[in-house]
Amino acid sequence: VMSILLHGDAAFAGQGVVYETFHLSDLPSYTTNGTIHVVVNNQIGFTTDPRMARSSPYPTDVARVVNAPIFHVNADDPEAVMYVCNVAAEWRNTFNKDVVVDLVCYRRRGHNEMDEPMFTQPLMYKQIHKQVPVLKKYADKLIADGTVTLQEFEEEIAKYDRICEEAYTRSKDKKILHIKHWLDSPWPGFFNADGEPKSMSCPPTGISEELLTHIGNVASSVPVEDFKIHAGLSRILKARSEMTKNRQVDWALAEYMAFGSVLKEGIHVRLSGQDVERGTF
């Protein structure tokens, strides 16, 4: 499995979650062994100029915090894009580290159907309207090289247009919108013992009082003999031991028993969050 994240240029530079994800990318229990980040860098975040959106020249500079290689590629050159993507995939496969592909391109139309970019970016969009679209640019090159003929190119375009047109025509036949098909609601019998799939049925998870007492005693003791423990900690352990003896449970001990029962079954438990290693929370 190879994880690929697709970003916009403004989001990549401006969203904290991007920076946080990079800093988690190489942690032992969090790594995906390398994610490929593809940035569609159309140089206009919604309607914002890059110089108003970030302090660095490239939106991808944030990836430098983990020394990820960053490939800037002209998206008007499909073969260069393919080459760079192959290199990125090989890098990720070889070194199991994150890698970034920065597709330097432009957005031909507005942010959405309602947006007219000429209002806010007249100079830029005058330039964009003069650009030859990437498909035409690439087709002209292939035809000039003799790689494909004009007829082959036109046939491919016609084939693609036909697929789109037929799908559009079929969509008009749909008179009823079945919203429930999109809703994530379990059907009857889904969670029963004899329901399907079998893995979704929940077996009883209760455990015996004897096992709970055992976990409580372990949770309130120190595994090393004659170990001098901090007075504050020994008070906590003593209180925990008393609770177990009196068949009482507070929130922390209940969590301990839940984790302990899972560990007793040989299942690895990883805690993550604030100060979990020293057990502050």
Secondary structure, 3 states (H helix, E strand, C coil): CCEEEEEEHHHHHHCHHHHHHHHHCCCCCCCCCCEEEEEEECCCECCECHHHHCCCCCHHHHHHHHCCCEEEEECCCHHHHHHHHHHHHHHHHHHCCCEEEEEECCCCCCCCCCCCCCCCCHHHHHHHHHCCCHHHHHHHHHHHHCCCCHHHHHHHHHHHHHHHHHHHHHHHHCCCCCHHHHCCCCCCCCCCCCCCCHHHCCCCCCCCHHHHHHHHHHHCCCCCCCCCCCHHHHHHHHHHHHHHHCCCCCHHHHHHHHHHHHHHCCCCCCCCCCCCCCCCC
